[in-house]
Amino acid sequence: MSCFLISLQAQESAGDKKIVEAGQRYVIHRVKAGETLYSIGRRYQVSLEEISKHNPQATGILKPGDVLKIPEKESALPEAVTPADQYDIHIILHKVQRKETLYFISRKYGATIDEILAYNPGLSKLRRGETIRIPQRITSDGVQVQRLPSAAGEGSGSVTHWVQPGETLYSISRRYGISVEALVEQNPHAAELKSGMRLTIARGGAKPDTSADKTTEYVNHTISAGETLYSLCRKYNITAEDLVRLNPVLEKSFKTGTVLRIPRVVETPERGSALSESNEIFHIVTSGETLYGLAGIYQVAVEDIERRNPFLSSRSPRIGDTLRILSPLTQVLVKDETEERAPATSECKGIHRDAGRSVRIAVLLPIMLESNRNLNAEFLSGRNSEHQDDSAKVTPKPEGYIRFQGSSENFIHFYEGVLLAVDSLRQMGIKAELDVFDTEQRSSKVKSLVSSGKLDRADLIIGPVFPNEQKEIADFAINRKIPVVSPLSGSDEISSRNPWFFQVNPSRDFIDAERAKYVVSAYKSSNILVLETGSSGNDAQKEKELIQGVLAKADTSHNASTVRMVNYRRDGYTGLRNAMMKERKNVVIIPSDNEAEVSVAVSNMKALSAAFDVTLIGSNRFPMFESINPEHFHYGRLEFLTPYWPDYQNNVTRSFVHKFRNYFKTEPNQFSMQGYDVTFFFGKALSDFGKDFRACIPHASEHLVQGSYHFSQRPPGGFINDGLLLILYTSDFQIVRKNKGIH
């Protein structure tokens, strides 16, 4: 075996210049290429607000060579611990040998399993001959720093813990036997926990808490096909090292059918945990949770949660926060990852997968197979076409490339995502069979397909794509009692009257109504401005009325927001600036989807955000507008609701991208991801709950590539996905995805 050492990132050694001004000590930091205010704040363990306060000139994008004054904190870097930034990160390329496991490799190189997985996105199982990346931290004098996580043990003093991927404040606090509050008090920067962050934990002889109210039970888990060590650690919130320690068989192999022993804390679950004392509930905030969502879960007003937790008046809840909630609920359900997938209604209990039965999925897409074949006849025969029929609607491509009829390329991407989803279902032991039909974007084609009897054996129909084609299949689905999924269209014409119809993309009206609820809930006592642009007059009036309707139902003693329309077409930048307030948050809503109009309005965000506290509310189409510099979205702190948005930090998404590249030798797009999500979600539901899964689908929960599905029925009609995501463009040039939690 041969190893190669690669320098991944060179860090400057200690020795940043220090100065004292007006009694305040500063570290002088010279900005390097690629650095942001956020990354610099993490390095020195100071907030963005503190950096901005002492560096008022740092309002835009940082440039290499810029000089910043960083306020020094005595407790920021303990003397006994060398900052992580003083090490070089090197990568060793390791060629996997026969019978090697991740556990064996991690012990060999002194890296944690979680670190290895983090540096090898998409890694599912080791294959002989495969080359993987092993992270190593090397000091300036060439000494390797061992970063295997320290375990809480005997003795006093403090211990340094390096946060691993998937760890949370709760899991770390449980590991070291201290409370979440004490952990955050000792490490204020950990309020927003990130992988790779260094925590200093004062032990003082503390051992893991073994009190009666926190007993540990063990559950058995049988490894299924497709599962990995990493996915199990994420599922049960346990480190890979702890899982291997409890199950030594994993040191040698990770085989399907192996029964593992998994620890679980009974009274204090990590995810969505709630500890009840009388009528007061203590809730530990987890990823994606919002005040709006928690208020719905515990059946209380947002204002009531804020009243009992005063710190929420100045910021949103963060992962690891412990919230006091006075709830009318007399019984609090304990929820963990193992229960999340289980149906909550009695109708769904006891349904198990029939190992001998296959599920047949029919997919109807306008692939335009014959047209595309004819269009590329010369290319397929090895000859390039020198002319093009001007009458054909063809997606232009450089000479020598395959061309596509209309938008069929996107539907081929969707089909490729379907193929990967079927493969994933089969790896889970589900006997999925697939029938694909080319509708050619013709209603007559769908009609003849229905009458041919080729869909009679289907357990699930995905498609057609367009509403006019869906009408041809609606009655057939009702008569045959076959679930039909509309994967792309936002039209609710059929879902409003067909109880077997499932609409993945909610309608524009639904999203507009939810956006109004979100704005009123998230931005209290704000100056809400709705922009009327050239073509959005009616939309702007509708948006204003929606917000006024929500405000009318809100508790005015805790929400003094005002809402006004600004005629941006007539008054332009000056009119918008004059409508803003210095003393309030200014929420600017642009209801238009016209690229030219949005571009003009958004281009002023940098100047406005320098003088006012501004948040821009738009739609998921904004990032698609090529004429708009994305920086303007960050200056305006753009927010929007969307039913889909890929999270490339998510292991499922990374694995999908890796697999797609390997299979199809190209990059996936949103259609590819939608094809995967729709097919996997409904194929799994079909297998778990049976052919008529309507009573159980609201409780189905799967980890998807770009969606967060939650279906609710609209009696007497069908089901609509109301699992919207909240996307935020932050001022430090990050894009954050959150589950809005409207359900």
Legacy VTK file of the C-alpha trace (Angstrom):
# vtk DataFile Version 3.0
C-alpha trace
ASCII
DATASET POLYDATA
POINTS 743 float
0.000 0.000 0.000
1.231 3.448 -0.849
0.206 6.690 0.854
0.464 10.244 -0.442
0.489 13.352 1.741
-1.310 16.408 0.367
-1.437 19.869 1.991
-5.099 20.871 2.012
-4.877 24.218 3.714
-1.888 26.247 4.840
-2.480 28.368 7.926
-0.320 31.189 9.160
1.479 30.455 12.374
0.705 32.295 15.568
1.979 35.809 15.630
-0.873 38.076 14.546
-0.087 41.632 15.625
-1.814 42.881 18.778
-2.652 46.477 19.717
-4.449 48.307 22.521
-6.932 51.134 21.838
-8.907 52.869 24.614
-8.182 49.983 26.948
-9.429 47.347 24.496
-6.992 44.745 23.237
-7.240 43.816 19.532
-5.722 41.209 17.245
-4.937 42.681 13.829
-6.091 40.220 11.185
-5.180 40.539 7.503
-7.883 38.956 5.341
-6.842 36.031 3.164
-8.473 34.842 -0.061
-11.744 32.999 0.564
-12.270 34.279 4.101
-15.606 35.758 5.200
-16.720 37.595 8.320
-18.351 34.356 9.389
-15.203 32.244 9.053
-13.090 34.910 10.787
-15.623 35.109 13.612
-15.432 31.340 14.054
-11.644 31.436 14.083
-11.424 34.017 16.865
-14.638 32.944 18.608
-16.276 36.366 18.404
-19.685 37.274 16.989
-20.297 38.970 13.663
-21.854 41.865 15.566
-18.633 42.411 17.541
-16.478 42.378 14.396
-18.831 44.802 12.617
-18.950 47.072 15.666
-15.173 47.473 15.729
-14.826 47.505 11.932
-17.634 49.695 10.539
-15.935 49.728 7.148
-16.457 45.953 6.731
-19.976 46.153 5.321
-19.527 44.399 1.973
-17.432 41.585 0.573
-14.023 41.226 2.188
-11.012 41.473 -0.092
-7.622 39.792 0.410
-5.370 42.240 2.230
-8.158 44.026 4.130
-7.214 44.665 7.762
-9.643 43.958 10.600
-9.413 44.673 14.322
-10.615 41.627 16.261
-11.508 42.314 19.924
-9.499 39.910 22.064
-11.169 37.875 24.768
-9.080 36.453 27.565
-11.188 33.301 27.727
-11.385 32.805 23.988
-8.323 30.564 23.708
-7.179 28.639 26.799
-3.411 28.726 27.160
-3.148 24.967 27.414
-4.816 24.437 24.062
-3.352 25.431 20.723
-6.003 26.896 18.390
-7.102 24.664 15.536
-6.073 27.355 13.078
-2.408 26.910 14.016
-2.357 23.452 12.431
-2.053 22.491 8.783
-4.709 20.078 7.547
-3.123 17.377 5.397
-4.810 14.589 3.526
-3.456 11.066 3.233
-4.765 9.067 0.286
-5.371 5.524 1.489
-5.996 2.616 -0.874
-8.468 0.219 0.743
-7.157 -3.293 1.241
-9.063 -6.555 1.481
-11.171 -6.902 4.659
-10.309 -3.394 5.911
-13.062 -1.524 7.782
-13.557 2.139 8.637
-12.906 1.302 12.274
-9.569 -0.350 11.428
-8.512 2.578 9.204
-9.540 5.185 11.808
-7.402 3.483 14.447
-4.485 3.154 12.054
-4.330 6.865 11.251
-5.629 8.349 14.519
-8.660 9.978 12.839
-12.266 9.446 13.874
-14.671 7.538 11.661
-16.837 10.655 11.487
-13.892 12.705 10.223
-13.144 10.162 7.508
-16.776 10.156 6.403
-16.869 13.956 6.413
-13.892 14.103 4.031
-15.370 11.450 1.727
-18.899 12.664 0.822
-21.089 9.908 -0.572
-18.951 7.107 0.880
-21.348 4.264 1.654
-19.244 1.132 1.907
-15.554 0.370 1.465
-14.497 -1.395 -1.705
-11.161 -3.071 -2.220
-8.875 -0.851 -4.292
-10.903 2.300 -3.607
-8.907 5.402 -2.618
-10.263 7.455 0.304
-9.078 10.677 1.953
-7.821 10.589 5.549
-7.570 13.985 7.330
-4.493 14.628 9.469
-3.606 17.692 11.569
0.090 18.498 11.490
1.869 21.116 13.627
4.418 23.508 12.150
7.234 21.209 13.281
5.697 18.200 11.506
4.121 16.475 14.523
0.759 14.783 13.962
-2.008 15.827 16.352
-4.224 12.985 17.432
-7.873 14.083 17.275
-9.702 11.043 18.482
-12.490 12.374 20.722
-11.757 12.416 24.422
-14.155 10.569 26.670
-15.376 11.948 29.937
-13.485 10.225 32.674
-12.068 10.460 36.120
-10.348 13.475 37.550
-10.850 17.188 37.490
-9.744 19.932 35.135
-11.029 20.329 31.591
-11.183 18.295 28.437
-11.070 19.461 24.831
-13.756 18.066 22.538
-13.708 18.478 18.759
-17.271 18.530 17.399
-17.906 15.695 14.952
-20.413 15.675 12.055
-23.903 14.872 13.332
-23.192 15.745 16.977
-25.517 18.085 18.861
-25.293 20.052 22.094
-27.463 17.449 23.750
-25.398 14.444 22.648
-22.175 16.162 23.763
-23.649 17.203 27.117
-24.825 13.640 27.705
-21.373 12.298 26.818
-19.655 14.462 29.434
-22.371 14.374 32.074
-23.211 18.096 32.125
-26.287 20.095 31.206
-26.748 21.822 27.847
-26.908 25.156 29.691
-23.547 24.532 31.391
-21.994 23.472 28.091
-23.106 26.688 26.358
-22.104 28.803 29.381
-18.564 27.388 29.150
-18.525 27.708 25.341
-20.711 30.645 24.233
-19.687 30.156 20.593
-21.308 26.701 20.691
-24.806 28.230 20.600
-24.528 27.649 16.845
-22.724 24.317 16.821
-20.620 23.445 13.771
-18.597 20.391 12.831
-14.897 20.955 13.613
-15.567 23.434 16.433
-13.407 23.095 19.569
-15.161 22.943 22.948
-13.488 23.193 26.345
-15.459 21.275 28.964
-14.788 21.622 32.688
-15.197 18.183 34.198
-14.534 18.746 37.868
-14.757 15.035 38.486
-18.134 14.829 36.802
-19.135 11.493 35.383
-21.916 10.809 32.906
-25.291 11.353 34.528
-26.787 8.083 35.695
-29.646 9.484 37.754
-32.931 7.681 37.824
-34.647 10.187 35.557
-32.083 9.516 32.808
-31.855 5.745 32.550
-30.345 4.218 29.443
-32.139 1.426 27.624
-30.948 -0.531 24.632
-32.845 -1.354 21.475
-31.884 -3.899 18.837
-31.373 -2.830 15.249
-30.901 -5.254 12.370
-28.700 -3.851 9.599
-30.687 -3.550 6.370
-29.402 -3.442 2.810
-28.292 0.063 1.901
-27.589 1.178 5.477
-24.132 2.416 6.448
-22.299 3.032 9.688
-22.699 6.771 9.105
-26.466 6.580 8.469
-27.007 4.575 11.671
-25.005 7.088 13.701
-27.147 9.896 12.296
-30.356 7.947 12.870
-29.676 7.104 16.530
-27.537 10.169 17.370
-24.506 8.195 18.486
-20.864 8.558 17.501
-19.336 5.861 15.309
-16.767 5.113 18.015
-19.466 4.500 20.662
-21.449 2.298 18.279
-18.386 0.161 17.528
-17.475 -0.014 21.218
-20.946 -1.408 22.032
-20.866 -3.750 19.044
-17.299 -5.104 18.587
-18.464 -7.146 15.576
-18.334 -3.865 13.619
-14.568 -3.745 14.024
-14.312 -6.474 11.369
-17.321 -5.935 9.101
-20.654 -4.199 8.540
-22.923 -6.904 7.151
-26.626 -6.898 6.308
-28.582 -8.895 8.893
-26.225 -8.162 11.814
-28.132 -7.279 15.006
-26.719 -4.239 16.815
-27.234 -2.979 20.364
-28.212 0.725 20.349
-28.368 2.886 23.511
-31.351 5.152 24.102
-32.036 7.625 26.930
-35.656 7.118 27.965
-36.724 10.264 29.758
-34.652 12.800 27.853
-34.711 12.121 24.117
-32.394 14.200 22.005
-34.650 15.032 19.116
-37.710 17.154 19.908
-37.188 16.334 23.582
-39.744 17.508 26.066
-39.529 17.119 29.865
-42.811 17.654 31.649
-43.065 19.114 35.155
-46.653 19.998 36.027
-47.878 21.947 32.959
-44.488 23.392 32.080
-42.480 21.752 29.326
-38.756 22.146 28.697
-38.049 21.759 24.993
-34.529 21.464 23.539
-34.455 23.088 20.102
-33.206 20.915 17.238
-32.246 21.593 13.626
-34.970 23.169 11.500
-37.346 24.021 14.358
-38.978 27.446 14.501
-41.146 29.286 17.012
-44.019 29.042 14.568
-43.683 25.272 14.319
-43.236 24.754 18.078
-46.302 26.868 18.822
-48.326 24.508 16.639
-46.860 21.377 18.234
-47.601 22.513 21.801
-50.853 24.353 20.945
-49.769 27.712 22.338
-49.306 31.193 20.891
-45.863 32.293 19.703
-46.195 35.261 22.059
-46.586 32.905 25.050
-43.310 31.148 24.229
-41.541 34.494 23.868
-42.960 35.738 27.171
-41.529 32.764 29.090
-38.201 32.985 27.248
-37.243 36.697 27.185
-34.040 36.129 25.186
-36.222 35.323 22.151
-37.181 38.981 21.899
-33.750 39.732 20.435
-33.059 36.606 18.373
-34.536 33.431 16.921
-34.246 30.087 18.727
-30.987 28.247 18.130
-30.090 24.582 18.139
-29.563 23.449 21.731
-31.654 26.224 23.332
-33.850 25.017 26.182
-37.265 26.673 25.957
-39.819 26.887 28.756
-43.297 26.268 27.351
-46.530 26.348 29.338
-48.652 23.968 27.291
-52.284 22.875 27.660
-51.213 19.371 26.652
-51.647 16.922 29.511
-49.451 14.340 27.903
-46.208 14.979 26.061
-45.183 12.430 23.490
-41.570 11.315 23.672
-40.250 11.331 20.138
-37.016 9.993 18.747
-35.653 8.974 15.378
-36.829 5.381 15.720
-40.438 6.523 16.229
-40.481 9.282 13.635
-41.312 6.961 10.769
-44.069 5.137 12.619
-47.672 6.073 11.700
-49.498 7.884 14.484
-53.019 6.589 13.745
-54.379 3.212 14.776
-55.212 2.504 11.130
-51.526 2.427 10.258
-50.320 0.246 13.122
-49.466 -3.329 12.397
-48.897 -2.847 8.674
-45.723 -4.617 7.685
-43.927 -5.059 4.391
-44.913 -8.183 2.510
-41.550 -9.615 1.525
-43.096 -11.708 -1.228
-45.107 -8.963 -2.883
-43.734 -6.531 -5.449
-44.876 -2.948 -5.947
-45.483 -1.789 -9.504
-44.870 1.874 -10.274
-45.993 3.471 -13.544
-44.294 6.707 -14.609
-45.794 8.930 -17.320
-43.407 11.559 -18.724
-43.113 13.577 -21.980
-39.695 12.156 -22.824
-40.325 12.696 -26.553
-38.318 9.581 -27.326
-39.155 9.289 -31.020
-38.735 13.024 -31.694
-35.360 13.104 -29.949
-34.215 10.014 -31.820
-35.124 11.582 -35.165
-33.608 14.902 -34.157
-30.268 13.278 -33.396
-30.267 10.626 -36.120
-27.083 11.907 -37.745
-25.349 12.341 -34.401
-26.264 8.805 -33.342
-24.980 7.470 -36.647
-21.666 9.248 -36.112
-22.287 12.209 -38.458
-22.889 15.801 -37.290
-25.831 17.682 -38.753
-24.940 20.823 -40.688
-28.422 22.237 -40.652
-31.405 22.484 -38.365
-35.096 22.583 -39.146
-36.193 26.054 -38.035
-39.750 24.832 -37.534
-38.750 22.413 -34.757
-38.679 23.660 -31.194
-35.238 22.469 -30.278
-33.014 23.193 -27.323
-29.852 24.618 -28.972
-26.578 22.827 -28.288
-23.039 23.274 -29.575
-22.191 21.276 -32.671
-21.474 17.662 -31.819
-23.830 17.593 -28.829
-27.162 15.818 -28.501
-30.132 18.130 -28.956
-33.499 17.830 -27.234
-37.036 18.457 -28.333
-38.548 21.284 -26.275
-37.980 20.810 -22.535
-37.685 17.021 -22.767
-34.117 17.106 -21.416
-35.478 18.021 -17.970
-37.946 15.138 -18.061
-35.140 12.763 -18.989
-33.315 14.058 -15.908
-36.462 13.318 -13.895
-36.518 9.787 -15.322
-32.879 9.253 -14.331
-33.752 10.278 -10.766
-36.597 7.734 -10.854
-34.139 4.990 -11.813
-31.891 5.766 -8.851
-34.877 5.788 -6.481
-36.000 2.359 -7.688
-32.443 1.125 -7.166
-32.484 2.491 -3.586
-35.844 0.811 -2.893
-34.493 -2.502 -4.144
-31.417 -2.175 -1.933
-33.810 -1.864 1.006
-35.391 -5.181 0.069
-38.454 -3.700 -1.647
-39.352 -5.506 -4.864
-40.052 -2.442 -6.989
-41.072 -2.883 -10.638
-41.074 0.087 -13.006
-43.089 0.812 -16.157
-42.263 4.032 -18.023
-44.563 5.530 -20.674
-43.775 8.403 -23.033
-46.824 10.722 -23.123
-45.248 12.912 -25.840
-47.014 15.871 -24.178
-50.303 14.836 -25.827
-53.588 14.285 -23.991
-54.654 11.813 -26.680
-51.604 9.682 -25.898
-52.590 9.495 -22.219
-56.192 8.700 -23.142
-55.163 5.799 -25.385
-52.758 4.565 -22.699
-55.613 4.397 -20.192
-57.902 2.552 -22.602
-55.148 0.087 -23.541
-55.192 -1.505 -20.085
-51.447 -1.052 -19.607
-52.028 0.876 -16.371
-54.483 -1.590 -14.859
-51.818 -3.455 -12.855
-50.172 -0.310 -11.469
-50.076 0.172 -7.695
-48.917 3.775 -8.094
-48.944 6.242 -10.990
-46.452 9.123 -11.108
-47.499 11.692 -13.688
-48.564 12.858 -16.164
-46.775 16.167 -15.796
-49.215 18.696 -17.281
-52.718 19.430 -15.929
-54.450 18.883 -19.287
-52.963 15.373 -19.435
-53.853 14.656 -15.793
-57.551 15.143 -16.535
-57.444 12.046 -18.747
-56.284 9.874 -15.878
-58.250 11.356 -12.953
-61.440 9.299 -13.378
-59.417 6.154 -14.086
-57.575 6.575 -10.775
-60.794 6.988 -8.807
-62.458 3.958 -10.417
-59.387 1.747 -9.992
-58.453 3.210 -6.595
-54.882 3.863 -7.711
-52.918 6.735 -6.127
-51.806 9.304 -8.713
-48.918 11.687 -7.966
-48.559 15.054 -9.698
-44.775 15.525 -9.401
-44.234 18.997 -10.866
-47.402 21.008 -11.554
-48.639 23.540 -8.997
-52.221 23.433 -10.297
-54.728 22.258 -7.680
-57.652 21.854 -10.091
-57.694 18.051 -9.847
-56.413 17.668 -6.277
-59.380 19.721 -5.037
-61.833 17.029 -6.164
-59.933 13.721 -6.444
-59.295 11.862 -3.132
-56.661 9.632 -4.812
-54.588 12.550 -6.082
-51.315 13.702 -4.479
-49.864 17.108 -5.389
-46.156 17.476 -4.598
-45.727 21.157 -5.530
-48.342 23.298 -3.739
-50.172 26.027 -5.606
-48.992 29.623 -5.794
-52.005 30.704 -3.711
-51.059 28.270 -0.942
-47.458 29.475 -0.817
-48.592 33.122 -0.814
-50.908 32.461 2.145
-48.175 30.652 4.082
-45.720 33.438 3.302
-48.104 35.982 4.818
-48.415 33.861 7.975
-44.659 33.510 8.200
-43.970 37.243 7.784
-46.465 38.204 10.493
-45.178 35.518 12.877
-41.457 36.105 12.304
-41.378 39.907 12.081
-43.371 41.520 14.848
-43.547 45.286 15.190
-41.993 45.633 11.750
-42.468 48.016 8.859
-43.817 45.716 6.130
-43.576 47.160 2.622
-45.148 45.459 -0.401
-43.610 46.601 -3.692
-45.899 47.268 -6.637
-43.820 46.909 -9.787
-44.810 47.175 -13.434
-46.745 43.904 -13.691
-47.439 43.088 -10.049
-50.196 45.556 -9.172
-52.841 42.900 -8.480
-50.328 40.588 -6.800
-49.135 43.398 -4.531
-52.698 44.268 -3.498
-53.437 40.595 -2.828
-50.237 40.247 -0.751
-51.156 43.278 1.320
-54.658 41.943 1.984
-53.310 38.527 2.992
-50.953 40.086 5.539
-53.665 42.402 6.861
-55.924 39.370 7.291
-53.303 37.536 9.337
-52.562 40.651 11.394
-56.264 41.068 12.156
-56.260 37.636 13.819
-52.985 38.189 15.693
-52.552 39.467 19.247
-52.057 43.195 18.597
-50.562 43.701 22.065
-47.536 41.698 20.905
-47.553 42.554 17.205
-47.653 46.198 16.151
-46.522 45.647 12.570
-47.751 47.951 9.851
-48.192 47.042 6.185
-48.108 49.467 3.254
-47.807 49.299 -0.515
-45.016 51.168 -2.287
-45.505 52.057 -5.962
-41.975 51.221 -7.051
-42.879 51.619 -10.721
-43.764 55.269 -10.121
-41.596 56.335 -7.187
-38.563 54.062 -7.628
-35.660 53.931 -5.172
-36.491 57.298 -3.568
-40.041 56.223 -2.804
-38.887 52.975 -1.227
-36.216 54.707 0.854
-38.703 57.308 2.092
-41.074 54.524 3.192
-38.434 52.862 5.381
-38.010 53.395 9.121
-34.790 53.695 11.101
-36.328 52.463 14.341
-37.943 49.300 12.937
-37.121 46.222 10.932
-38.088 46.893 7.296
-39.544 43.831 5.570
-39.654 44.388 1.800
-41.886 41.971 -0.131
-41.557 41.665 -3.917
-44.511 39.613 -5.233
-43.406 39.895 -8.872
-41.714 37.061 -10.780
-40.707 39.322 -13.665
-36.910 39.141 -13.899
-36.400 42.691 -15.162
-38.596 44.215 -12.429
-37.041 42.114 -9.672
-33.535 42.937 -10.916
-34.122 46.695 -10.672
-35.565 46.481 -7.152
-32.979 44.033 -5.799
-30.023 46.008 -7.169
-30.733 48.714 -4.578
-30.476 46.362 -1.598
-26.811 47.117 -0.862
-27.403 50.857 -0.476
-30.607 50.379 1.529
-29.135 47.749 3.866
-26.267 50.113 4.715
-28.765 52.665 6.088
-31.662 50.488 7.333
-32.370 47.114 8.893
-33.760 45.328 5.819
-35.039 41.836 5.041
-36.172 40.994 1.514
-39.017 38.504 0.968
-39.324 36.944 -2.489
-39.920 33.659 -4.295
-37.869 30.588 -5.164
-37.589 31.877 -8.732
-35.300 34.743 -7.706
-32.069 32.660 -7.604
-32.807 31.479 -11.173
-32.632 35.016 -12.588
-29.257 35.160 -14.336
-29.246 38.955 -14.664
-29.156 39.450 -10.875
-25.879 39.392 -8.975
-26.458 36.929 -6.087
-24.562 39.295 -3.768
-27.627 41.571 -3.761
-29.680 38.746 -2.238
-27.217 38.587 0.652
-27.191 42.368 1.117
-31.000 42.278 1.343
-30.997 39.057 3.414
-33.437 37.411 1.015
-35.903 34.877 2.420
-38.444 32.744 0.593
-40.556 29.619 1.014
-40.159 26.701 -1.362
-41.224 23.039 -1.510
-37.725 21.973 -2.570
-34.127 23.047 -2.052
-31.134 20.674 -1.958
-28.966 20.705 1.164
-25.504 19.677 -0.002
-24.354 19.203 3.600
-26.935 16.430 3.950
-25.555 12.908 3.585
-28.531 11.747 1.494
-28.033 14.608 -0.970
-24.289 14.074 -1.220
-24.781 10.346 -1.744
-27.360 10.991 -4.480
-25.066 13.409 -6.332
-22.164 10.952 -6.113
-24.304 8.085 -7.385
-25.846 10.186 -10.176
-22.422 11.220 -11.443
-21.219 7.631 -11.461
-24.267 6.305 -13.312
-24.959 9.070 -15.826
-21.589 10.873 -16.107
-23.205 14.291 -15.687
-24.464 16.606 -12.941
-28.006 16.194 -11.566
-30.423 19.119 -11.640
-33.604 19.859 -9.684
-35.620 17.602 -11.990
-33.266 14.693 -11.275
-33.660 15.252 -7.538
-37.438 15.633 -7.809
-37.670 12.351 -9.718
-35.744 10.605 -6.957
-37.647 12.160 -4.058
-41.124 11.526 -5.475
-40.419 7.915 -6.462
-38.589 6.990 -3.267
-41.122 8.645 -0.938
-44.242 7.126 -2.498
-42.592 3.797 -3.349
-41.577 3.425 0.290
-45.076 4.420 1.475
-46.612 1.892 -0.892
-44.432 -0.850 0.556
-44.831 0.221 4.208
-48.541 0.968 4.329
-50.096 -0.920 1.423
-51.782 0.204 -1.788
-54.281 2.493 -0.039
-51.825 4.484 2.051
-53.977 7.620 2.257
-54.660 7.354 5.996
-50.961 6.887 6.712
-49.261 9.257 4.266
-49.539 12.326 6.572
-47.285 10.453 9.006
-44.706 9.229 6.473
-41.268 10.764 6.983
-38.288 10.078 4.746
-34.881 11.719 4.345
-35.028 13.132 0.821
-32.574 14.815 -1.535
-34.214 18.224 -1.893
-37.739 18.024 -0.440
-39.343 17.825 2.990
-42.672 16.162 2.290
-45.691 16.409 4.530
-49.056 15.670 2.937
-52.403 16.877 4.276
-55.767 16.069 2.769
-58.115 18.790 1.528
-61.510 17.041 1.912
-63.339 16.024 -0.170
-60.346 16.182 -2.496
-56.830 14.839 -2.447
-53.553 15.559 -0.698
-51.213 18.544 -0.984
-47.622 18.743 0.208
-47.438 21.557 2.768
-43.881 20.713 3.855
-42.404 24.059 2.853
-38.754 24.970 3.408
-37.472 28.385 4.464
-34.373 29.565 2.570
-32.310 32.437 3.991
-29.478 34.373 2.341
-27.401 35.702 5.236
-25.287 38.859 5.347
-22.127 36.743 5.728
-22.824 35.127 2.348
-24.202 31.830 3.563
-27.395 30.157 2.291
-29.325 28.453 5.081
-32.136 25.930 4.618
-34.646 25.419 7.435
-37.793 23.372 7.819
-40.528 25.929 8.254
-42.613 23.523 10.319
-46.011 24.836 9.208
-47.554 21.476 9.971
LINES 1 744
743 0 1 2 3 4 5 6 7 8 9 10 11 12 13 14 15 16 17 18 19 20 21 22 23 24 25 26 27 28 29 30 31 32 33 34 35 36 37 38 39 40 41 42 43 44 45 46 47 48 49 50 51 52 53 54 55 56 57 58 59 60 61 62 63 64 65 66 67 68 69 70 71 72 73 74 75 76 77 78 79 80 81 82 83 84 85 86 87 88 89 90 91 92 93 94 95 96 97 98 99 100 101 102 103 104 105 106 107 108 109 110 111 112 113 114 115 116 117 118 119 120 121 122 123 124 125 126 127 128 129 130 131 132 133 134 135 136 137 138 139 140 141 142 143 144 145 146 147 148 149 150 151 152 153 154 155 156 157 158 159 160 161 162 163 164 165 166 167 168 169 170 171 172 173 174 175 176 177 178 179 180 181 182 183 184 185 186 187 188 189 190 191 192 193 194 195 196 197 198 199 200 201 202 203 204 205 206 207 208 209 210 211 212 213 214 215 216 217 218 219 220 221 222 223 224 225 226 227 228 229 230 231 232 233 234 235 236 237 238 239 240 241 242 243 244 245 246 247 248 249 250 251 252 253 254 255 256 257 258 259 260 261 262 263 264 265 266 267 268 269 270 271 272 273 274 275 276 277 278 279 280 281 282 283 284 285 286 287 288 289 290 291 292 293 294 295 296 297 298 299 300 301 302 303 304 305 306 307 308 309 310 311 312 313 314 315 316 317 318 319 320 321 322 323 324 325 326 327 328 329 330 331 332 333 334 335 336 337 338 339 340 341 342 343 344 345 346 347 348 349 350 351 352 353 354 355 356 357 358 359 360 361 362 363 364 365 366 367 368 369 370 371 372 373 374 375 376 377 378 379 380 381 382 383 384 385 386 387 388 389 390 391 392 393 394 395 396 397 398 399 400 401 402 403 404 405 406 407 408 409 410 411 412 413 414 415 416 417 418 419 420 421 422 423 424 425 426 427 428 429 430 431 432 433 434 435 436 437 438 439 440 441 442 443 444 445 446 447 448 449 450 451 452 453 454 455 456 457 458 459 460 461 462 463 464 465 466 467 468 469 470 471 472 473 474 475 476 477 478 479 480 481 482 483 484 485 486 487 488 489 490 491 492 493 494 495 496 497 498 499 500 501 502 503 504 505 506 507 508 509 510 511 512 513 514 515 516 517 518 519 520 521 522 523 524 525 526 527 528 529 530 531 532 533 534 535 536 537 538 539 540 541 542 543 544 545 546 547 548 549 550 551 552 553 554 555 556 557 558 559 560 561 562 563 564 565 566 567 568 569 570 571 572 573 574 575 576 577 578 579 580 581 582 583 584 585 586 587 588 589 590 591 592 593 594 595 596 597 598 599 600 601 602 603 604 605 606 607 608 609 610 611 612 613 614 615 616 617 618 619 620 621 622 623 624 625 626 627 628 629 630 631 632 633 634 635 636 637 638 639 640 641 642 643 644 645 646 647 648 649 650 651 652 653 654 655 656 657 658 659 660 661 662 663 664 665 666 667 668 669 670 671 672 673 674 675 676 677 678 679 680 681 682 683 684 685 686 687 688 689 690 691 692 693 694 695 696 697 698 699 700 701 702 703 704 705 706 707 708 709 710 711 712 713 714 715 716 717 718 719 720 721 722 723 724 725 726 727 728 729 730 731 732 733 734 735 736 737 738 739 740 741 742
